[in-house]
Amino acid sequence: MFSKLFPEHLPSTWRLGLLLAVLMACSTALCITVAGWAMKQNLSSIARAVVLDDLGEYAVLYNRNGLKEIKDVFAAGGHENDQAVRITSSDGRVLFEQIPPAVAGYQWPDASSARLKPSETLLITVEHTQREQQLLAGCQVLDDGNILWFGRTDAEDRAYVEHIRDDLWLAGLASTAFMLLPLWWFVRHVLRPVQDMMKSTHKLAEGNTDARLVAPDAVPELQAFASAFNAGLDRIDALTTELQSANDNLAHELRTPLARIRGNLEIHHDHSENAVARDAAARGMEEIDRAADLVQTILTTRAGEHKALKLHLESIDLRELLTDLHDLYKAAADERGLQFTLEAANSRLAPLDRQRINQAVANLLDNAFAYTPHGGVVTLELSTTDDHTRILVRDTGPGLSATDLTKIWQRFTRGSAASANTPGMGLGLSLVRAIATAHGGQTGCRNRDEGGAEFWIDLPAGDLLNAQTPSSHPAPFARA
Amino acid sequence: MHILLVEDDTELARQTDIWLREAGHTCSWCERGGQALMALGKEAFDAVILDVGLPDVDGFTVVEQMRARGFRLPVLFLTARDNVTDRVRGLKAGGDDYVTKPFAMEELLARLEALQRRSGITPLVPPSRNVGKWTLDAIKRRLRCGDEMVELQPREWTLLEVMLANEGRILTKKFLLEKVWDIQFDPGTNVVDAMICRLRRKIDAPGEPSHLQTVRGKGYVLQALS
């Protein structure tokens, strides 16, 4: 419910802090308002009682001993400066007036109009024209018909309320400071562990599969989350290791018998004078080499898809790598009557497995060469920006059908333009994708508006600080 | 050469033994890493062919122990695992070269002889610097015959050099890809074939048999003198 209160990127510490501060300010203000109101009520009833009381006392004194007594008492009392006494005749003439400066300036009411009976009292609140303070004035008709006035301003009450209000603000601030203790707790036991976990997951995303979530100071719920997450990671790690060793074993189990057969065929080939027999043996050897490559391709693809491909990362200049590949394929392009161009303006260093990336790009080139007719153009391009690296292979072949575009990267899928004469088993592109995935990259393809297809491999820009030369540290690059 | 062959697969060992003998070498065969280390103490060998997947200890460990005991002879790994990580591990353990199963015998021999030349066991015989009528000009990287001159591109030159260093031996596509282009897989396009053809057009005289022959199922061979 509070999510829309804050700017999108405001950290949760600030959110919680602001929320607590606002809540505390509101509750302090509420306290002060209520307390102030209640105090005012109490003080005004006390003030009325004081005025009535004093009025009564002065009336008794006057009635007993006349005006002189009042003068004496008032002079002897050294009265507070906020009280005033005056006596007027029944027609409003002032007979006696004792008004300190703090009480001066009030327009005393005219009691004659009230028609008070003897010993009856009247309380009137009088506003000052300039000051805030009010005067509470009481009057009583004396025995001789004159009127006794007693007035008292609320200056003292106001100062009192003001003082209490200051204290309440102070108390509010102090309790706000206490309320920030939960904020500290939140930062230490919730926010910081979450941030640590975030760092770990970033490491995981970068391919460091050894990274685990650690939260020693976290709240129990976060700890439970971390341990459940870690258990899942351990399980994935175990599966990956199993897949790797299964791959190694499978490769061994298949390659060794192939080697035996090939050896025997080679002996047969070398010792036979019969041209037909030699040719048969030669064809057999070619098939075995193809089968061995196929086994390797399937295993690499499988491992790549499951992120279990062992990569040997080195800091590689992609422009150099593509230049070498262009050089390798140039003669074959000439032979097929294809125009083969390289567009790579910038160098781009990135931590890559040279052989694998070579193989992935070579597979894209193999495809382009196989599907582009005589006289066509195949382009190999390296496009780099600050945060992305793309290797593109463009051809002027028949392009891709709608089904191709979605399914072409799957294993054993051949494009609709494939014919019985086009080599391959539909593994090439799935291998490209597997290698790209293992590098944290992606693959894509589209039909060009000018005709022909375009395939690409996107690679992460790469953190060169982490890309050390393998000669000094080969082991860390054997990543799972 | 007297070679120690460490291989647990009996059939492969038998074949390798035949080839080595045919090529004029002699060979002792062990099935286990432990035996191999003992054999090294008893006999003097010129090189070791070592399978990585042995039943007792793996090939990497055997090489490490060999090197620790001071044996400096060249070691060629034979393995069913084809990835750079294992290759690097093997070389780091102290191996000198690496052949993946299934392999061509000629490739094994070419690599063995290269190791031997490098380790200086047999004196380095400078390979012929002539192909047919051409004399190789190694500094300007071109072929010369009297006033006639043929420029070679860098990779063409490397290809010719590798083939000349193994003159008369059939070299597999895989071997050439690795030595000339540093590529450890076989691209689907006939890149090596196309390159050989281009080189052939540059060095062969018209109407005469080619110096660069293709041997079906096996590879390419250079005969410097036809």
Interface residues (C-beta under 8 A of the other chain):
Chain A: D248 A251 H252 R255 T256 L258 A259 R260 I261 R262 G263 N264 E266 I267 H269 D279 A281 A282 R283 G284 M285 E286 I288 D289 A292 D293 Q296 K310 L311 H312 D324 D327 L328 Y329 A331 A332 D334 E335 D353 R354 Q355 N358 Q359 A362 N363 L365 D366 F369 A370 P423 G424 G428 P470 P474 F477 A478
Chain B: D9 E11 L12 Q15 T16 I18 W19 G53 A80 R81 D82 N83 V84 T85 V88 R89 K92 T100 K101 P102 F103 A104 M105 Q153 R155 K174 W181 D182 I183 Q184 F185 D186 P187 G188 T189 N190 V191 D193 A194 M195 C197 R198 V215 R216 G217 K218
